[in-house]
């Protein structure tokens, strides 16, 4: 079992104060999530950490069974232009990667992060896993790993709903798996 108090001190040190612990068994997955990636996401097949460059639905479900602890980080943001979202999420994802590394170096060798938005670490992604310029930094989103983020975070009493326009505040979530 993870030493939650010590880990929470690290979260706070990195200015991540809105988080909740959940059991990996509470992660809801679904094939519909992958279908939404395939038929509805502009980034399908264009990044090294999005489908089809990720494990199958079944492999994703099996992956979560290998963990005992999950931290869900909540982020709120309002952006008037969709393109501004990516600069913000890039910055947050890079900070989360530093946290993941610190957790790993603390003895949690299985620490693994799921980004709050698609991997946009690089300005231009080659779109193929084999050609990824930053394979040590690339991470999938929860959705790329078939996580039904809506159902999962609602169980933790976090707000989430479909946005109808960019004047509404986004509720975004990153997941840190710890063993």
N, C-alpha and C positions, 0 to 999 in steps of 0.2 A: 504494500500500500504506500502511496506517495505521501511524503511529509507536506501536507497541504499548507501549513503555516509558513514554512520556509519558501515554498513555491509562490505563495501569494505575496510574500515580501518582494520576490523578484518581479512579479507582475506589476506591483505598485511602483517599483523602482523604474520600470520602463513606461510608467504613466498609463498602465492598463488597469483601470479601476472598476470597470463594469464587466463583471464576469460571473459565471456560475459553473459549479461542478455538476456533471451529470454522469450517469453510468453509460458505458458504451452500449448496453442493451437498450437504452432509451433513444439511440440513434435510429430514426425511421428511414428506411431505404425503399426505393421503388423503381421499377422499370420505367414508369412514366417520366421520371426525372431524366433518365438517359434519352428518352424519346424527345423531350423538350429541348435537350441539347442538340440532338440530331436534326430536329425539324422545328427550328425557331430561334436558334442562336446564331448570330453572325460569325461567331468565332469557332464554330464547329470545324475541326480539321485544320484550323489556321494557327494553333499554338501547340507547342510541344507537351503541354500539360492539360489539354482538353481532349475529349473524345474526338477521334477514335484512338488517340495516343495514350490511353489510360486502361487500367484493368477492366475486365468484363463486370457486369452487374454482380454475378455470383462471387467473383474474386473480391470485389469491394465489400460485399456483405461478410465474407470470411475474414477479411482484413480487420474489420472492427472488432471481431471476436478475440483478437490477439491482445487487446488492451483492457486495463482495469479502470482507468480514469480518463475523463475527457473534460476539458475546460472550454466553455463557450464564451467567446469575447463578443460583446455587443458594441456596435459603433453607430452613432446617429450623425447624419450629415444632410444638408440641403444644398443642392447645386442647381443653378438655373439652366446650365447648359450640360448636356450629356457628356461632352468631351472633357469637361472639368473633373468629372468623377474619376477618370483614370489617373490623373496626377495625384489626387488625394489617396486613392487606393494603393498606388505604387508606394507612396511614402509610408502608409500604414503597414503594407505587406513587408517592406524592408525592415521596419521596426520589429514586426512580429518574428521575422527570421532571426534577428539578433536575440530575441527572447528564446526562441526555439534552441538556438545554439548554446545559450547559457544554461538552459535546462538540461540539454544533452551533456554538457561538460560537468554538470552537477551530479552525474551518475545515472541519469535516465536515458540510457542509450537508445531506447526505442521512441524517444520524443519525435513526433511528426505533426507538422502543421498543415492545415487546409486553409488556404487564403480566403479572405473575405470577398475577393473579386478575381477574375481571371488573371493568370500570371502575366503581368505586364512589366516585368522587371526590365526587359530590354525594350528599347524604342521600336525595334523592328524584329519580330520573331520569324525565324525561318520556317516555322510551321511543321517541322518534323522533329521527332524526339531525338533522332540520331544527329541532327544538326544543331541542337540546342546550344546556344553560346554560354549559358549559365546553368549547367545541369545540377550543380550543387545548390543552387538557389531556387530552381523551378519547383513549384508545388501546385497541385490541383486545387480546385475549389471543392467545397462540400458537394455541390451539384455534379461536378465531374466524377465524383466518387459515389454517385447515385443517392446522396442524402436528400431526403425530403426536408429541406430546411424549415419550411413552414410548420409542418407537424412536429418536428424535433424541438424547435425553439418555443413553440406554444406550450409544450409540456413543461418547459422551464419558466413559464409565465413571462416570456419576453414578447414585446410587440412586433408584429409583422403583418403586412398586408400588401396586396398588389397596388402599385402606384399607377395612377391614371395620367399624371403629368409631372413635370420636373419642378413644379412649385411645392410639391409635397416632400416632407422629410423622409430620407431613406433610413431604414433600419437594416444594417448589414451585420453579418456574423462570420467569425473565423473560429475554427475548432483546433485545439491543441490536444493531441492524443498523447497520453503519458503512461508509461509502465515502469 
